[in-house]
């Protein structure tokens, strides 16, 4: 004879249904946090604690926290674009040079005559134009992304140097400079941080809630399978480098607001910082998986480290060693999490 079901057994289906329903809601809201994101958040909390202990008066000051967020915003926008490119299995070594070229082209005397709109439009269009060249060379010219973007890096840096002739171009448009003034802060939040937040939200929605994002992941996971599934792989790659160029143009305008000038040295090593932030955030360097949230946390971790080292007057060399150790640790974690790795 079968035994009557116990009370606990009767409640099991209901509990399972609730659990499944909760997981479904979490997926819809995008509230799933993987171990890597939680680990990065933990690292960020530890860094804040270290900064508060080693330099409590300076680090925890509102002005310093605003500075950290502002500095993270510029490279953060570049990293959002880089995350898409790496997720697709590509790489973009030219982002720093594109930022430099866009910033000096947008701050020439001729451009500044058109005011705020002229500077913003020029920075964005130069970034998109460079992204277009990269995309065409890679998608339709069949150049390896490393080579194509390396060539763009050299060309954009050289053109930026030629435009400026090695000098700094000072911005004389008050409406641009006012955007970086403290009076422009919204509830204590700098406008550049709000721009970064907007780019992050749009990037997250684009990667996780649109066909474009799914195609990006598919191309990075297996380009041939994506092609057989009906995805125009070449066009998708072109769009991705256009997106990266757009982010560089926005970042260039933000840098102009922050520095009040355009220089050919702007964006130095941005490509390495953006790649490193994306990797430690959980984006696979081989493609097929990307996370905007992780990339943003990666940017905040690196920016906080830089700020702590500066406040404690520690050498830049030590800071670079610490960054290198974090990158190696992140890659090792990725390899351990990949199926088939020992």
N, C-alpha and C positions, 0 to 999 in steps of 0.2 A: 504493500500500500504506500502511496505517496504521502509524505509528511506535509502538513499544512504550512504554507509560507509564513515565515516569521515577520514581525513588524519591520525589521531592518531590511529583509529581502523585498518586502512590498515597497519600501521607500527607494530602493536602488534605482529602478527605472526613472523615477521622478528626478532623483539627484543627478543621474547621468544626463537626462534631458536638459536640466538647468545648466549643467556644466557645458554641454554642447552649445546651448543657446548663448551662454556667456562668452564662449570662445568665438562664436559667430559674430557677436556684437563687437568684440575686441578687434576682430579682423576688419569689420566694416569701418570702425573708427581709427584703425591703424595704430592701436595702442600696444602692439606686441613689441616687447623689448627683449632683444637677444642678450646673451651673456656678455658679448663684447661691448655693447652699448652701456650695459650696467657697469662693466669694469671700467670703461672710460669715464663714466660719471663718477665712479668711486675715486679714480685717479684725480679728477678735477677737484673733488671735495678735499682730498688729501693735500693737493697743491694749495688750495685756498687756506687750509689750516696751517700749512708750512709758512705761507706768506704772512698770515696773521700773527704767527709766533715770532718769526725772524724780523719782521718790520711792521709791527702792529699799527703804528701811527700813520705810516705812509701807505702801506698796502690796502688797508681797510678804509682809507679815506674815499669819500664818494667821488672826488675828482679822479683818483687813480683807477677806480673800478670803471668809471666812464671812459677813461683813456684806454684801458684794456679792451673793452668792448668795441671802441672805435677802431683801434688797430686791428682787431680781429675781423672787423667788418670788410675791410678792403680785400685782404687775402681770402676771406671767407666767400665772397662773391665769386672770385676766381676758382675757388675749390669746388663750388657747386657745379660750374661748367666742366671742370676736370673730372668730377665724379661720373658724369654722363659719358664722357669720352672713354674713361677707363672701364666702365661697366660694359661698353660695347667691344672691349678688347683692344682699344687703341691707346694712344698716348699723345700728349701735346707738350712738347718742350719749349714752345714759343710763347707761352702765355705772359711771361714776364717782359719779354721784348715787345709784345703787342701792347701791353699796358704802357710801356715807355713811349712807343711810337704814337699811340693815341693821345697820351697826355701832352706831348710836345706839339703835335699837330693841332690840338685843340686850344693851345695857348699862344699860338703865333699872333702877331699884331693884327694881321688881316682877319683872323677868326674872331678875335676878341671884339672887333668892331660890330659884330652881330649879337653881342651880349650873351646873356645866360643861355638862350636857346641855341645860339650858334656854337658855343663851347660844348654843350651837352650833345647836340646832334653830331658834331664832328667827332667827338670821342667815340660815340656809339657806332657811327658809320665806318670809321677806320677799323675798329675792332671787328665788326661784321665783315668788312672787306678782306681783312687778313684771314679770318676764319673761312671765308669763301675760297680763297686761294689754297689754303690747307686742304679743305674738303675736296676740291676739284683734283688736286694732285694725288690725294690718297684714294678717293673713291673711283675716279675715272682715269687718272694717270697711272693708277696701280703702283704708286710709290709706297714704300714701307713708311708707316707713320713716324717712326723714329727719324728717318732721313728727311722726310718732307718738312717736319716741324723744326728739325735742327737747322735746315736751310732757311726757314722763316725766321728763326731766332737770330741768325747772323745777319740776314737782310734787314730785318726790322730794327735791330740795334744800330746797324750802319746808317740807315736812313734817319733814325732819330738823332744820331750824332751829327749828321750832315745838316739837318734842319736847324739845330741849336748852335752848331759850330762850337760845341763844348760849353756853352754858357747856359745860365738859368733864365727861364722865361717867366717873368713875374706877372701874375694875374692882376688886372686893374679893374675888373668888373665887380662892383660892390655886391650885386645880388648873389654872385657865386660865393664870395668871401663870407657874406652874412649867413650862408647856410651852415658854416662851420662855427659860427659864433655861439656863445653860451645862451644868448637871448633866443636862439632858434630852437633850443631844446624843448621837447614835448614831454611834460611831466618828468623832467629830469633825464630824459632819454635823448641822446644826440640823434639828429636826423639821419646820419650815416648808418647808425645801428638799426633804425627803422627801415632803411632801404635794404640792408642785409637781411633783416627779418622777412621782408616782403619777398625777396629773391629766394630765400630758403623755403618759404611756404609754397611758392609757385613751383620751385624745383621739386619739392616733395610730392606735390599733387601730380606733376607731370610724369615723374618716374613711377609712382605707385598707383595712380588712378586713371591713367590714360593708355590708349593703344600705343602711343608713341613710346611710353615707358616700357611696355611689354615687348615691343619690337626691339628696343635697345638691349634689353636683357637677352632676348632670343639671339640677336646678332652676336653678342659677346659670348654666349654659351656655345653656339655652334652655327657659324655663318652659313655653311652649306645647308644644314637642316632648315635654317630660317629662309633661305632662298627657295628651297623645295616647298616650303609652306606658303609661298606666295609673297614673301616680304621682299621689297626692292632694297637689297642690302646696300648697294652703292648710294642710292638716294638717302637712305637712313644715315649712313656715315657722313654724307655731305651736310645733312641737317645738324648732326651732332657737333661738327666742327664750326658750323655757323653759330650754334648755341654757345660754344666755348668762346668764340670771338665776341659775341654779344656781351657775355659776362665780363670779358676783359675790357670792353669799352665802358661798361658801367663802372667797373673798378677804377679805370683811369680817371673818370669824372670825379669819383669819390676821392681819389688821391689828390686831384687838383684842388678840391674843396679843403682837404685836410692840410695840404702843404702850401696852398696859395701860389703854386708855381708849377711849371712843367720842366722836367729834366730828362736827359737821355739816360740817366742812371736809375730812373724810377723802375720799380718792379724787379729789381735785382734779386735773383734766386727765387722768385715767386713760383717758378715751375717746380722746383724741388720741394718747397714748403707745401704747395697744393697737392702734389703727388703723395708726400709723406702723410699729410692730414687725411687724405682719402683712404690710404692704405691702413693706417692705424684705426680708422673708423670702421673698417670692415669691408671696404670695396676690394674685390679680388683683382689683383694686377693682371691676371690672365683673362679677366672678363667674365661676364655671366652673372655677376651679383654686385649690387651697389646699394649704398645707403646714404641718403642725404643727412639724416640725423647723426649718423656716426661721423660723417665728414665734418659737420659743424662742431661736434664735440672734440674732434681731433684738432681743429683750428683753435678752439678755446684752450685746449691743453697746451699746445705749443706757445700760444700768445701769453698765457699765464706764466709758463716757465721763463720766457724771455723777460717778463716784467719782474719776476722775483729775483732773477739773477742781476738785473740792472739795479734794483733797489738795494741789494746787498753787495754791490760793487764787485761782483765776481767776474772773472775773465770770460770773454766770449768763447774761447776755446773750450772751456769746461761746459758751457751751455751747448755747444755743438756736439760734444761727446755725449751729453745727456740725451739730446734729440736722437742721435744715432742709435743709442742703446734702446730707446723706446721703439724706433722703427724696426730694429732687428727682432725685438721681443714680439711686436705685433705680427710680423711676417711668420715667425715661428708658431704663433698661436693659430694663424690662418692655415699653415701646413698641417698642424695637428687636427684641425677641424675638417680638413678635406677628406672625403671618402677614399679609403685605400691607403692612407698614410699610416705609418707605424707609430 
